[in-house]
Amino acid sequence: MEFDPTRPKWRQIRDEIVRKIETGEYPPGYLISAVQLERDYGVARATVQKVTAALRAEGLVRTETGMGSFVTGPTAK
């Protein structure tokens, strides 16, 4: 992914993950791994934490301590 320098990276990653949830590429129950996000996007752990916090606040993922973040479902349209 090529980042737009005018927007925060965490917001761009969040937007891409939301798109993947809405299209079914990330179905309910899919594990969103912090380590994998760090590798895939080349970002720091703090950036990944912002992404998962935003997704949690929107009700798109649930986080289980020691397990990771799991997709709960697509957003309502």
TIVOMAR-98763 format. One record per atom (N, C-alpha, C, O): residue in three letters; y, x, z; atom name. Coordinates in steps of 0.001 Angstrom, whole numbers, plus 524288, in hexadecimal, padded with zeros to 5 digits. Example, Ala and Ser with C-alpha at 12.3 -4.5 7.8 and 13.67 -1.06 7.14 Angstrom:
+--------+-------+-------+-------+-------+
: residu :    yy :    xx :    zz : atome :
+--------+-------+-------+-------+-------+
:    ala : 7E9C6 : 83386 : 81E78 :     N :
:    ala : 7EE6C : 8300C : 81E78 :    CA :
:    ala : 7F31C : 83390 : 81E78 :     C :
:    ala : 7F309 : 8379C : 82111 :     O :
:    ser : 7F736 : 83232 : 81BA8 :     N :
:    ser : 7FBDC : 83566 : 81BE4 :    CA :
:    ser : 8001E : 83264 : 81EBE :     C :
:    ser : 80472 : 83461 : 81F67 :     O :
+--------+-------+-------+-------+-------+
! end
This chain:
+--------+-------+-------+-------+-------+
: residu :    yy :    xx :    zz : atome :
+--------+-------+-------+-------+-------+
:    met : 7FB64 : 80351 : 80000 :     N :
:    met : 80000 : 80000 : 80000 :    CA :
:    met : 804D9 : 8037C : 80000 :     C :
:    met : 80543 : 8072F : 8030B :     O :
:    glu : 80869 : 8023D : 7FC97 :     N :
:    glu : 80D5B : 8050A : 7FC7D :    CA :
:    glu : 81152 : 801DB : 7FF9D :     C :
:    glu : 8122C : 7FD3F : 7FE8C :     O :
:    phe : 813B5 : 8045A : 80370 :     N :
:    phe : 8174F : 8019C : 806E1 :    CA :
:    phe : 81CC6 : 80141 : 80493 :     C :
:    phe : 81EA4 : 804D7 : 801F9 :     O :
:    asp : 81F49 : 7FCD5 : 80599 :     N :
:    asp : 824BF : 7FBF9 : 80435 :    CA :
:    asp : 82801 : 7FE63 : 80894 :     C :
:    asp : 8279B : 7FCB0 : 80D0F :     O :
:    pro : 82B37 : 8024E : 80762 :     N :
:    pro : 82E26 : 804F7 : 80B7C :    CA :
:    pro : 8325B : 80199 : 80E13 :     C :
:    pro : 834A0 : 8032E : 81202 :     O :
:    thr : 83368 : 7FCFD : 80BE8 :     N :
:    thr : 8376E : 7F99D : 80E2C :    CA :
:    thr : 8353F : 7F5CF : 8123A :     C :
:    thr : 83835 : 7F2FA : 814BE :     O :
:    arg : 8300A : 7F5BE : 812DD :     N :
:    arg : 82D87 : 7F229 : 816A0 :    CA :
:    arg : 82A0C : 7F539 : 81A54 :     C :
:    arg : 827C2 : 7F928 : 818C7 :     O :
:    pro : 8299B : 7F37B : 81F35 :     N :
:    pro : 82629 : 7F62E : 822E7 :    CA :
:    pro : 8207E : 7F637 : 820F2 :     C :
:    pro : 81E94 : 7F256 : 81ED9 :     O :
:    lys : 81DDD : 7FAA6 : 821AD :     N :
:    lys : 81868 : 7FB1E : 81FEF :    CA :
:    lys : 814F3 : 7F70D : 82286 :     C :
:    lys : 811A3 : 7F4B0 : 81FF6 :     O :
:    trp : 815B3 : 7F637 : 82798 :     N :
:    trp : 81248 : 7F28C : 82A53 :    CA :
:    trp : 812B8 : 7ED1E : 827F1 :     C :
:    trp : 80ED3 : 7EA50 : 827A3 :     O :
:    arg : 8175E : 7EB97 : 8263F :     N :
:    arg : 8182A : 7E66A : 823EE :    CA :
:    arg : 81563 : 7E60A : 81EA6 :     C :
:    arg : 81328 : 7E1F9 : 81D63 :     O :
:    gln : 8157F : 7EA2D : 81B9A :     N :
:    gln : 812EC : 7EA36 : 81685 :    CA :
:    gln : 80CFF : 7E9F0 : 8171E :     C :
:    gln : 80A5D : 7E738 : 81426 :     O :
:    ile : 80AED : 7ECC0 : 81AF5 :     N :
:    ile : 8054A : 7EC97 : 81BFD :    CA :
:    ile : 803CD : 7E727 : 81DE4 :     C :
:    ile : 7FFE2 : 7E4F7 : 81C2A :     O :
:    arg : 806E1 : 7E4FC : 82169 :     N :
:    arg : 805E0 : 7DFB5 : 82366 :    CA :
:    arg : 805C2 : 7DBD8 : 81EE4 :     C :
:    arg : 8023F : 7D892 : 81E9C :     O :
:    asp : 80994 : 7DC2E : 81B57 :     N :
:    asp : 809CB : 7D895 : 816E6 :    CA :
:    asp : 804EC : 7D906 : 8137D :     C :
:    asp : 802E0 : 7D512 : 811AA :     O :
:    glu : 80311 : 7DDC2 : 812A0 :     N :
:    glu : 7FE62 : 7DE8B : 80F70 :    CA :
:    glu : 7F98F : 7DC4A : 8122A :     C :
:    glu : 7F642 : 7D9E1 : 80FA2 :     O :
:    ile : 7F925 : 7DD0B : 8173A :     N :
:    ile : 7F4AB : 7DAEE : 81A1D :    CA :
:    ile : 7F4CE : 7D4FC : 81A14 :     C :
:    ile : 7F0C0 : 7D27C : 8196A :     O :
:    val : 7F965 : 7D2B2 : 81AC9 :     N :
:    val : 7F9DF : 7CCFB : 81A8F :    CA :
:    val : 7F814 : 7CB04 : 81538 :     C :
:    val : 7F547 : 7C71F : 814E3 :     O :
:    arg : 7F9AB : 7CDAB : 81112 :     N :
:    arg : 7F800 : 7CC23 : 80BC6 :    CA :
:    arg : 7F210 : 7CC51 : 80B5A :     C :
:    arg : 7EFA9 : 7C8CA : 80922 :     O :
:    lys : 7EFB0 : 7D075 : 80D80 :     N :
:    lys : 7EA03 : 7D102 : 80D39 :    CA :
:    lys : 7E743 : 7CCCF : 8106C :     C :
:    lys : 7E307 : 7CB0E : 80EF8 :     O :
:    ile : 7E999 : 7CB32 : 814B7 :     N :
:    ile : 7E759 : 7C6F6 : 817D8 :    CA :
:    ile : 7E7C6 : 7C1D6 : 814CF :     C :
:    ile : 7E405 : 7BEDA : 81481 :     O :
:    glu : 7EC52 : 7C0DC : 81298 :     N :
:    glu : 7ED33 : 7BBF3 : 80FC0 :    CA :
:    glu : 7E9D1 : 7BB75 : 80AE0 :     C :
:    glu : 7E853 : 7B720 : 8096D :     O :
:    thr : 7E898 : 7BFC8 : 80857 :     N :
:    thr : 7E55E : 7BF8E : 8039E :    CA :
:    thr : 7DF89 : 7BFB5 : 804D2 :     C :
:    thr : 7DC4E : 7BF0E : 80152 :     O :
:    gly : 7DE30 : 7C091 : 809C9 :     N :
:    gly : 7D8B6 : 7C0C0 : 80B45 :    CA :
:    gly : 7D640 : 7C61D : 80AE2 :     C :
:    gly : 7D1A0 : 7C6BE : 80C0C :     O :
:    glu : 7D944 : 7CA01 : 80943 :     N :
:    glu : 7D736 : 7CF54 : 8090C :    CA :
:    glu : 7D5B9 : 7D12A : 80E8F :     C :
:    glu : 7D1FC : 7D41A : 80F46 :     O :
:    tyr : 7D8BD : 7CF5A : 8126D :     N :
:    tyr : 7D77A : 7D049 : 817F2 :    CA :
:    tyr : 7D62D : 7CAF8 : 81A50 :     C :
:    tyr : 7D9B3 : 7C83D : 81C1F :     O :
:    pro : 7D134 : 7C970 : 81A57 :     N :
:    pro : 7CFAB : 7C446 : 81C4D :    CA :
:    pro : 7CFB5 : 7C40B : 82245 :     C :
:    pro : 7CFF6 : 7C819 : 824D6 :     O :
:    pro : 7CF76 : 7BF5B : 8247B :     N :
:    pro : 7CF1F : 7BEE9 : 82A2D :    CA :
:    pro : 7CA98 : 7C23A : 82C4A :     C :
:    pro : 7C649 : 7C22E : 82A29 :     O :
:    gly : 7CBAC : 7C515 : 83080 :     N :
:    gly : 7C7CA : 7C87D : 832E1 :    CA :
:    gly : 7C80F : 7CE0F : 830EF :     C :
:    gly : 7C59C : 7D17F : 8333D :     O :
:    tyr : 7CAF5 : 7CF15 : 82CC0 :     N :
:    tyr : 7CB71 : 7D454 : 82A82 :    CA :
:    tyr : 7CE19 : 7D7F3 : 82E6F :     C :
:    tyr : 7D21A : 7D694 : 830B8 :     O :
:    leu : 7CBD8 : 7DC93 : 82F32 :     N :
:    leu : 7CE10 : 7E078 : 832BF :    CA :
:    leu : 7D261 : 7E37E : 83007 :     C :
:    leu : 7D189 : 7E5DF : 82BEF :     O :
:    ile : 7D6FA : 7E361 : 83255 :     N :
:    ile : 7DB5A : 7E698 : 8307D :    CA :
:    ile : 7DB98 : 7EB37 : 83430 :     C :
:    ile : 7DD8D : 7EAC9 : 8388F :     O :
:    ser : 7D99A : 7EF96 : 8326A :     N :
:    ser : 7D930 : 7F44F : 83591 :    CA :
:    ser : 7DE4C : 7F762 : 83590 :     C :
:    ser : 7E072 : 7F891 : 8316D :     O :
:    ala : 7E036 : 7F8A9 : 83A33 :     N :
:    ala : 7E4FE : 7FBCA : 83AAB :    CA :
:    ala : 7E447 : 80118 : 83813 :     C :
:    ala : 7E7C6 : 802FA : 8355D :     O :
:    val : 7DFCB : 80378 : 838E7 :     N :
:    val : 7DEC1 : 8089D : 83695 :    CA :
:    val : 7DEC4 : 8083F : 830A8 :     C :
:    val : 7E0EC : 80BA6 : 82E06 :     O :
:    gln : 7DC66 : 8042E : 82E8B :     N :
:    gln : 7DC3E : 8038A : 828DC :    CA :
:    gln : 7E1B0 : 80294 : 826AD :     C :
:    gln : 7E303 : 804A1 : 82289 :     O :
:    leu : 7E4E0 : 7FF7C : 82966 :     N :
:    leu : 7EA36 : 7FE91 : 82792 :    CA :
:    leu : 7ED55 : 8039F : 82784 :     C :
:    leu : 7F051 : 8049F : 823E1 :     O :
:    glu : 7ECA2 : 806CB : 82B8E :     N :
:    glu : 7EF4B : 80BD9 : 82BBD :    CA :
:    glu : 7EDE2 : 80F25 : 826F7 :     C :
:    glu : 7F145 : 8117F : 8247D :     O :
:    arg : 7E8E3 : 80F45 : 825BF :     N :
:    arg : 7E707 : 81258 : 8213C :    CA :
:    arg : 7E8DF : 80FFE : 81C0B :     C :
:    arg : 7EAED : 812C0 : 818AF :     O :
:    asp : 7E81C : 80AEF : 81B76 :     N :
:    asp : 7E95D : 80853 : 81684 :    CA :
:    asp : 7EF25 : 808B4 : 8151C :     C :
:    asp : 7F089 : 8096A : 81090 :     O :
:    tyr : 7F279 : 8083B : 8190A :     N :
:    tyr : 7F817 : 80816 : 81804 :    CA :
:    tyr : 7FAE7 : 80D26 : 8197C :     C :
:    tyr : 7FF8A : 80DC1 : 8185D :     O :
:    gly : 7F829 : 810BB : 81BF3 :     N :
:    gly : 7FA88 : 815B3 : 81D65 :    CA :
:    gly : 7FEEE : 8152A : 8214C :     C :
:    gly : 802F2 : 817C7 : 820E3 :     O :
:    val : 7FE24 : 811BC : 8251B :     N :
:    val : 8022F : 810C1 : 82905 :    CA :
:    val : 80032 : 8121B : 82E7E :     C :
:    val : 7FB85 : 812D7 : 82F55 :     O :
:    ala : 803D3 : 81268 : 83225 :     N :
:    ala : 8029B : 813B6 : 83791 :    CA :
:    ala : 8005F : 80F02 : 83A7B :     C :
:    ala : 80103 : 80A8A : 838D4 :     O :
:    arg : 7FDC4 : 81016 : 83ECA :     N :
:    arg : 7FB78 : 80BFA : 84211 :    CA :
:    arg : 7FF9C : 8080D : 843CD :     C :
:    arg : 7FE8B : 8035E : 84401 :     O :
:    ala : 80450 : 809E5 : 8450D :     N :
:    ala : 8087D : 80658 : 846C4 :    CA :
:    ala : 809D7 : 80257 : 8428A :     C :
:    ala : 80B06 : 7FDD7 : 843C2 :     O :
:    thr : 809AD : 803ED : 83DAF :     N :
:    thr : 80AB9 : 8005A : 83954 :    CA :
:    thr : 80674 : 7FC3D : 83905 :     C :
:    thr : 8078F : 7F79C : 83855 :     O :
:    val : 8019D : 7FDEA : 83986 :     N :
:    val : 7FD2F : 7FA4E : 83969 :    CA :
:    val : 7FD86 : 7F670 : 83DF6 :     C :
:    val : 7FC4B : 7F1D5 : 83D53 :     O :
:    gln : 7FF2B : 7F844 : 8427D :     N :
:    gln : 7FFB6 : 7F4D1 : 84703 :    CA :
:    gln : 803D7 : 7F09D : 84608 :     C :
:    gln : 8032E : 7EC26 : 847B1 :     O :
:    lys : 80816 : 7F202 : 8435B :     N :
:    lys : 80C0F : 7EE15 : 841FE :    CA :
:    lys : 809CA : 7EA02 : 83E50 :     C :
:    lys : 80AD3 : 7E558 : 83EDC :     O :
:    val : 806B1 : 7EBCF : 83A91 :     N :
:    val : 80448 : 7E840 : 836CA :    CA :
:    val : 800AF : 7E470 : 8399F :     C :
:    val : 8011A : 7DFB6 : 838D9 :     O :
:    thr : 7FD35 : 7E669 : 83CD7 :     N :
:    thr : 7F97B : 7E2F2 : 83F82 :    CA :
:    thr : 7FC38 : 7DF5B : 84364 :     C :
:    thr : 7FA95 : 7DAE4 : 84419 :     O :
:    ala : 80054 : 7E138 : 845E7 :     N :
:    ala : 80348 : 7DDDE : 84981 :    CA :
:    ala : 805CB : 7D954 : 8468B :     C :
:    ala : 805C6 : 7D4E7 : 8486B :     O :
:    ala : 807EE : 7DA6B : 841F7 :     N :
:    ala : 80A55 : 7D64D : 83ECA :    CA :
:    ala : 80636 : 7D25D : 83CFE :     C :
:    ala : 8071D : 7CDA5 : 83D2E :     O :
:    leu : 801BF : 7D447 : 83B48 :     N :
:    leu : 7FD8D : 7D0CC : 83981 :    CA :
:    leu : 7FB7F : 7CD71 : 83E00 :     C :
:    leu : 7FA4C : 7C8D8 : 83D45 :     O :
:    arg : 7FB1A : 7CFC6 : 842A6 :     N :
:    arg : 7F96C : 7CCDB : 8474F :    CA :
:    arg : 7FD62 : 7C898 : 84896 :     C :
:    arg : 7FBEB : 7C423 : 849A5 :     O :
:    ala : 8026E : 7C9F7 : 8487D :     N :
:    ala : 8068A : 7C631 : 849BA :    CA :
:    ala : 80684 : 7C190 : 845F4 :     C :
:    ala : 80803 : 7BD38 : 84760 :     O :
:    glu : 804D2 : 7C28A : 8412C :     N :
:    glu : 8048A : 7BE66 : 83D39 :    CA :
:    glu : 7FF63 : 7BB6A : 83D6C :     C :
:    glu : 7FEAA : 7B7A9 : 83A81 :     O :
:    gly : 7FBD3 : 7BD06 : 840CE :     N :
:    gly : 7F6D8 : 7BA5C : 8414C :    CA :
:    gly : 7F300 : 7BBA0 : 83CFC :     C :
:    gly : 7EF39 : 7B8C0 : 83C30 :     O :
:    leu : 7F3E7 : 7BFE7 : 83A2B :     N :
:    leu : 7F070 : 7C14C : 835D4 :    CA :
:    leu : 7EBE7 : 7C4BF : 8377E :     C :
:    leu : 7E7E5 : 7C4EA : 834D6 :     O :
:    val : 7EC79 : 7C780 : 83BDA :     N :
:    val : 7E836 : 7CABB : 83DEB :    CA :
:    val : 7E7E3 : 7CA0C : 843CB :     C :
:    val : 7EBA4 : 7C87A : 8465C :     O :
:    arg : 7E35E : 7CB41 : 845D2 :     N :
:    arg : 7E29F : 7CBA1 : 84B7C :    CA :
:    arg : 7E09D : 7D111 : 84C8D :     C :
:    arg : 7DD7F : 7D32E : 8498F :     O :
:    thr : 7E267 : 7D354 : 850D2 :     N :
:    thr : 7E0CE : 7D89D : 85223 :    CA :
:    thr : 7DD42 : 7D87D : 856E1 :     C :
:    thr : 7DE7D : 7D610 : 85AD8 :     O :
:    glu : 7D8D9 : 7DB23 : 8566B :     N :
:    glu : 7D529 : 7DB9B : 85AC0 :    CA :
:    glu : 7D52C : 7E14A : 85C84 :     C :
:    glu : 7D414 : 7E4D6 : 85975 :     O :
:    thr : 7D667 : 7E216 : 86169 :     N :
:    thr : 7D6B3 : 7E758 : 8638E :    CA :
:    thr : 7D1AE : 7EA58 : 86287 :     C :
:    thr : 7CD63 : 7E87D : 863A4 :     O :
:    gly : 7D24F : 7EEFB : 86065 :     N :
:    gly : 7CDDB : 7F253 : 85F47 :    CA :
:    gly : 7CAE3 : 7F0EE : 85A57 :     C :
:    gly : 7C745 : 7F3B2 : 858CB :     O :
:    met : 7CC68 : 7ECA3 : 857DB :     N :
:    met : 7C9A5 : 7EADC : 85329 :    CA :
:    met : 7CD0E : 7EB44 : 84E4C :     C :
:    met : 7CB4D : 7ED3B : 84A46 :     O :
:    gly : 7D1DC : 7E972 : 84E9E :     N :
:    gly : 7D561 : 7E97C : 84A28 :    CA :
:    gly : 7D7F4 : 7E439 : 84965 :     C :
:    gly : 7D7AB : 7E0D1 : 84CC6 :     O :
:    ser : 7DA79 : 7E395 : 844EC :     N :
:    ser : 7DD25 : 7DEB7 : 84395 :    CA :
:    ser : 7DA18 : 7DBEF : 83F4B :     C :
:    ser : 7D888 : 7DE47 : 83B65 :     O :
:    phe : 7D94D : 7D6E5 : 84022 :     N :
:    phe : 7D630 : 7D3BF : 83C8A :    CA :
:    phe : 7D970 : 7CF55 : 83A41 :     C :
:    phe : 7DC76 : 7CCD3 : 83D08 :     O :
:    val : 7D8D0 : 7CE66 : 8353E :     N :
:    val : 7DB9F : 7CA2C : 832A2 :    CA :
:    val : 7D9CD : 7C4FA : 834D6 :     C :
:    val : 7D520 : 7C407 : 8356B :     O :
:    thr : 7DD9B : 7C198 : 83611 :     N :
:    thr : 7DC48 : 7BC6B : 83807 :    CA :
:    thr : 7DC73 : 7B85D : 833AE :     C :
:    thr : 7D9B0 : 7B46F : 833EC :     O :
:    gly : 7DFAE : 7B949 : 82FB2 :     N :
:    gly : 7DFF8 : 7B59B : 82B5E :    CA :
:    gly : 7E516 : 7B61B : 8287A :     C :
:    gly : 7E89C : 7B8E0 : 82A38 :     O :
:    pro : 7E589 : 7B368 : 82403 :     N :
:    pro : 7EA60 : 7B3A2 : 820F7 :    CA :
:    pro : 7EEB3 : 7B07E : 8237E :     C :
:    pro : 7EDB7 : 7AD1D : 826C5 :     O :
:    thr : 7F382 : 7B1A3 : 821EF :     N :
:    thr : 7F7EC : 7AEAB : 823E0 :    CA :
:    thr : 7F7E7 : 7A94A : 8215E :     C :
:    thr : 7F5EF : 7A896 : 81D09 :     O :
:    ala : 7FA1A : 7A587 : 8241C :     N :
:    ala : 7FA87 : 7A042 : 821EA :    CA :
:    ala : 7FEE2 : 7A02E : 81DD9 :     C :
:    ala : 802FB : 7A299 : 81E8C :     O :
:    lys : 7FDF2 : 79D6C : 819B0 :     N :
:    lys : 801F3 : 79D2E : 81585 :    CA :
:    lys : 804CB : 7980E : 815CE :     C :
:    lys : 8084C : 79711 : 812AA :     O :
+--------+-------+-------+-------+-------+
! end
